[in-house]
Amino acid sequence: MVVSCFKRHGAKGLDTPAFELKEMLTEKYGEDSGLIYDLKDQGGELLSLRYDLTVPFARYLAMNKIKKMKRYHVGKVWRRESPTIVQGRYREFCQCDFDIAGHFDPMIPDAECLKIMCEILNGLEIGDFLIKVNDRRIVNGVFAVCGVPESKFRTICSSIDKLDKMSWEDVRHEMVTKKSLAPDVADRIGDYVQLHGGVSLIKQLFQDPRLTQNKQVLESLGDLKLLFEYLTLFGISEKISFDLSLARGLDYYTGVIYEAVLLQTPNQAAEKPLSLGSVAAGGRYDNLVGMFDSKGHRVPCVGLSIGVERIFSIVEQRMKMFGKKVRTTETQVFVATPQKNFLKERLKLIAELWDAGIKAELLYKNNPKLLTQLHYCEDMGIPLVVIIGEQEMKDGTITLRSVASRKEVAIKREHLVAEIEKQLSDS
């Protein structure tokens, strides 16, 4: 579903190596650089497993002198962090990325990325969600007017990025005690980062005498105003919140940033709701390609990443809550028999189904018990069973059984494939 959405928006698939030269990945991830897995080959060359799919994509664009591209990439990444299986957080996990590279008019590609994010999250039916939007130029502008030394922008940005997991009081404590930020500067930051809203907040900030002294802030507010106009045309503005607490700690972001969070959790009836953090995120990174180009040529880019493992965790929780089982196969039909010595007939029948393009399986036993076969179908969520036995051979029929309703009908052998296809399409 995710890949079909990417293709619907005109992207082509691209793969990059699982590892890069270590120097390619350093200084790109802020304080998270310590989470990169380093490797060393037999020749002493320093390598690292990719931390995300964005930096390798930027390196690919620069090395191949590509100035314009719309691509998607589904692949594994690696991070040296403490795994939390319940929250869908692993050291090795899969990301689904979509990116638009090239010089285009402002905010059109950015709006499309947010539209894609909405389409995917709506299609996955994982619950109500909200996409927080901010701009790194506003983040830096707030730091500047509040009195944060420029040398501390990166580290303070990493602290602000924890506001989705920590309270403002805890983040303020970290900035003041661990990062030596003046308490009054932290308080001024707090006045801004607790603001969130929509177009009305953009208008409010345009009237802020401190912020509007900053040229970059003015530019970014103008871009966000235009972005919300496009989002309204796309019909998704009600899913978007302009949130000044959003910082995105990665160093390479230069403009609009966004992050999707669930508004309800799959076990919301529990006393302590499950918190899974963001399920999708992204933003604009206009300078990253230039870092890999020998002449520093820039290729503006914007993209998004879907957190597959976290979404799987949510879907699994929702299915358990509603008493549903997670299917691990796509098998549509199971070939069974109630009697002994029918292996050859089962093999002929399943070959017929496979040749017709039907997903089918059987037990690898000569004489399995019928109850064992039916229990297997229930456990695996297989919707249909075709049963062949002595009576069916005598009548020239096949018994077709619905696993859910346990209703059985006799079908002429020559009509079996058509009837299966009809029942599958009706379900």
Disulfide bonds with the S-S distance in Angstrom:
none
